Amino acid sequence: MRVAGLNLSPVKSTRLRPVDEAAVEPWGLRHDRRWMVVDVDGFVVTARVVPALLTVTATALGVGRVRLSGPHAGDVDVDAAGCDDLLPVQVWRSKLDAVHPGGDADDWLSELLGQNVRLVWLDDPDRRPVDPQYGRATDRVSFADAYPLMVTTTASLRQLEDWVVEEALLRGETPPSEPLPMRRFRPNVVVDGSSAFEEDTWHRIRIGGVPFRAVKLCDRCVLTTIDPDTLSRGKEPLRTLARHRRWDGKVWFGLNLVPDGAGVVRVGDEVEILAG
């Protein structure tokens, strides 16, 4: 098995950025989801509710620095390094402090999203532990939903596409004319060469030279039903996943990982199962 793709999203819920390689840090891939958009109360704003976030391309320029590009205005550069303006924020159940550099970025994002928002940076990921039900007390995560990385496989996506077609034909509907893009699921790592949903059985893996723990399958939300290019909403793939991959009241696709070491992962790296 090999790494077929690597993705970063420097600002949570913005457009995925494919990369050829990425450094692995305890809380995820370097620069991944270290920034987040929050509302006036400090609660996370995501593309699940505000799909226009998917039109934003965020480019990490270094530690605490990011460039925002969007369809509505010129680029804006943000520098939070050295800023000590901390703001209480909340991402789902996690409450913590993050740096709020303020300035043009807040106005730029507020104009695009149609509401007053702020851009914040997690200067110290040690502030946010993972869910202790699945992780260790020392595990940390950036502004990702719950865990440092998420991996998907091309074989599972192909199986899901086949199911979507079958379900459409059974309902007398016209099957989708375009394949289901993997970016709907927003993975950090895409693996090729496995069997469909083989990742359900992985417990420990190594990507290149970096070991990871597989801590929990990934339950999927409505964001997967939003076309990242047109921003249109539909019923797939959640409708089909609910027929084939539903248990414990949720639907599942992908696997959450916690790094057990540091290093660099690259497209083309071998993926080795250490414990399954």
C-alpha positions in Angstrom: 0.0 0.0 0.0 1.2 3.5 -0.8 0.2 7.1 0.0 -1.8 8.4 -2.9 -2.4 11.9 -1.6 -1.7 14.3 1.3 -3.8 17.3 2.1 -3.7 20.3 4.4 -6.2 22.9 5.4 -4.3 25.6 7.3 -7.6 27.3 8.2 -10.3 24.8 9.4 -13.1 24.2 6.9 -11.4 26.0 4.0 -10.4 24.5 0.7 -8.1 21.4 1.0 -4.5 22.0 -0.2 -2.8 19.0 -1.8 0.9 18.7 -0.9 3.7 16.3 -1.9 5.1 16.0 1.6 4.3 17.2 5.2 6.1 17.1 8.5 4.3 15.2 11.2 3.9 16.9 14.6 2.2 15.5 17.8 -1.0 17.3 17.0 -1.1 16.6 13.2 0.5 17.6 10.0 2.5 20.9 10.2 0.3 23.9 9.5 -2.9 21.8 9.3 -5.9 23.3 10.9 -3.9 25.7 13.2 -6.3 28.5 12.3 -10.0 28.7 12.7 -12.9 31.1 12.1 -15.2 31.8 15.1 -18.3 33.9 15.6 -18.7 36.8 18.0 -19.1 34.4 20.9 -15.9 32.5 20.0 -17.7 29.4 18.7 -16.3 27.6 15.6 -17.7 28.5 12.2 -17.5 25.7 9.7 -18.6 25.0 6.1 -21.3 22.7 7.4 -23.3 25.8 8.2 -21.5 28.4 6.0 -20.4 26.6 2.8 -18.8 29.8 1.5 -15.7 28.9 3.6 -15.0 26.3 1.0 -14.2 29.1 -1.5 -11.3 30.3 0.7 -7.8 29.0 -0.1 -5.4 29.4 2.9 -1.7 29.2 2.4 0.7 28.8 5.4 3.5 31.3 5.1 5.3 30.1 8.2 4.7 29.9 12.0 1.7 32.0 12.8 1.4 33.4 9.3 -1.2 32.7 6.7 -2.5 34.1 3.4 -6.2 34.1 2.6 -7.4 34.0 -1.0 -11.1 34.2 -2.0 -13.5 35.1 -4.8 -14.7 38.4 -3.3 -11.6 40.4 -2.7 -7.8 40.5 -3.0 -5.5 38.4 -0.9 -4.9 39.2 2.8 -1.9 38.2 4.8 -2.2 37.6 8.5 0.7 37.5 11.0 -0.1 36.3 14.5 3.4 35.5 15.6 4.3 37.6 18.6 0.7 38.6 19.2 -0.5 38.1 22.8 -4.2 38.9 22.4 -5.8 35.7 23.6 -9.5 35.0 22.9 -11.6 32.3 24.5 -12.8 30.0 21.8 -14.8 26.7 21.5 -14.5 24.0 18.9 -17.3 21.5 19.6 -16.8 20.4 23.3 -13.3 21.9 23.6 -12.9 25.2 25.2 -9.5 26.9 25.1 -7.7 30.2 24.4 -6.3 31.1 20.9 -4.5 34.1 19.5 -6.6 36.8 17.8 -4.5 39.0 15.6 -7.5 41.0 14.5 -7.1 43.5 11.6 -8.0 43.1 8.0 -8.6 39.3 8.1 -11.7 39.6 10.3 -13.3 42.1 7.9 -12.2 40.1 4.8 -13.9 36.9 6.2 -16.9 38.8 7.6 -17.6 40.2 4.1 -17.4 36.8 2.4 -19.4 34.9 5.0 -22.1 37.6 5.6 -21.7 37.6 9.4 -19.3 39.0 11.9 -16.5 36.6 12.4 -12.9 36.5 13.7 -9.8 34.5 12.6 -7.8 32.9 15.4 -4.6 30.9 15.6 -3.7 28.1 18.0 -0.3 29.2 19.0 0.1 26.3 21.6 -1.7 23.0 20.6 -0.8 21.6 24.1 -3.9 23.5 25.2 -6.2 21.0 23.4 -6.2 17.3 24.4 -8.0 14.7 22.3 -11.1 12.9 23.6 -9.8 10.8 26.6 -12.2 8.0 25.7 -10.1 7.1 22.7 -6.7 8.9 23.2 -4.0 9.0 25.8 -3.7 11.8 28.4 -0.7 13.2 26.5 -2.3 13.2 23.0 -3.0 16.7 21.6 -4.8 18.0 18.6 -5.0 21.3 16.7 -8.4 22.7 15.5 -9.2 19.5 13.7 -12.6 18.1 14.7 -11.3 15.6 17.2 -8.0 13.9 16.3 -4.7 14.9 14.6 -5.1 13.1 11.3 -7.7 11.3 9.2 -6.9 8.6 6.6 -9.1 7.3 3.8 -8.6 4.7 1.1 -9.2 4.8 -2.6 -10.7 1.3 -2.4 -13.3 2.3 0.1 -14.2 5.3 -2.1 -14.7 3.1 -5.1 -16.9 0.8 -3.1 -19.0 3.7 -1.9 -19.3 5.0 -5.5 -20.6 1.6 -6.6 -23.1 1.6 -3.8 -24.3 5.1 -4.7 -25.0 3.9 -8.3 -26.8 0.8 -7.1 -28.9 2.8 -4.7 -29.9 5.3 -7.4 -30.9 2.5 -9.8 -33.0 0.8 -7.2 -34.8 4.1 -6.6 -35.3 4.6 -10.3 -33.0 7.6 -10.3 -30.3 8.6 -12.7 -26.9 7.7 -11.2 -24.4 10.5 -10.7 -22.5 11.4 -13.9 -19.3 12.4 -12.0 -17.3 10.3 -9.6 -17.5 11.1 -5.9 -14.4 13.2 -5.1 -12.3 12.2 -2.1 -12.1 15.8 -1.0 -15.7 15.6 0.2 -14.3 13.6 3.1 -11.4 16.1 3.7 -8.7 13.5 4.6 -5.1 14.3 5.5 -3.8 11.0 4.0 -5.2 8.9 1.1 -4.0 5.4 0.8 -4.0 3.2 -2.3 -3.6 -0.5 -2.6 -5.9 -1.7 0.2 -9.1 -3.6 0.0 -12.4 -1.8 0.6 -12.8 -0.8 4.2 -9.8 -2.8 5.3 -8.9 0.3 7.3 -11.7 -0.7 9.8 -9.3 -3.3 11.1 -6.1 -1.2 11.5 -4.8 -0.5 15.0 -1.3 0.6 14.3 0.3 1.6 11.0 3.5 3.2 9.7 3.6 5.7 6.9 7.1 6.1 5.6 9.0 6.0 8.8 6.3 7.5 11.1 4.2 5.2 13.3 0.5 6.1 14.1 -2.2 4.7 16.3 -5.6 4.2 14.8 -7.9 5.4 17.6 -11.4 5.6 16.1 -13.3 5.3 12.9 -14.5 8.7 11.6 -18.3 9.4 11.8 -19.4 11.6 9.0 -21.4 14.8 8.9 -23.5 16.9 6.5 -20.3 18.6 5.1 -19.8 15.5 2.9 -23.1 16.3 1.1 -21.8 19.8 -0.1 -20.1 20.0 -3.5 -16.9 21.8 -2.7 -16.9 23.4 -6.2 -20.5 24.5 -6.7 -21.5 24.6 -2.9 -24.7 22.8 -3.8 -26.2 20.4 -1.3 -27.4 16.9 -1.9 -28.2 13.7 -0.1 -25.2 11.7 -1.1 -23.0 10.2 0.2 -24.7 10.2 3.6 -27.8 8.5 2.3 -25.9 5.6 0.9 -23.5 5.4 3.8 -26.6 5.1 6.1 -27.6 2.0 4.2 -24.2 0.3 4.3 -22.1 1.8 7.1 -24.5 2.8 9.9 -24.1 1.7 13.5 -24.2 3.4 16.9 -26.5 6.0 15.4 -23.8 7.3 13.0 -22.4 6.7 9.6 -18.7 5.9 9.1 -16.0 6.6 6.5 -12.3 7.0 7.2 -10.0 6.4 10.2 -8.6 8.8 12.8 -4.9 8.6 13.6 -2.6 9.9 16.4 1.1 10.1 15.7 3.4 8.0 17.8 6.5 9.7 16.4 7.7 12.5 14.3 9.1 12.8 10.8 8.0 13.6 7.2 5.4 11.7 5.2 5.4 11.9 1.4 3.2 10.9 -1.5 4.4 7.5 -2.6 5.5 6.4 0.9 4.8 2.8 1.8 2.0 2.2 4.3 2.7 -0.7 6.6 0.2 -2.4 9.0 1.9 -2.9 12.3 -1.2 -4.3 14.1 -4.6 -5.1 12.8 
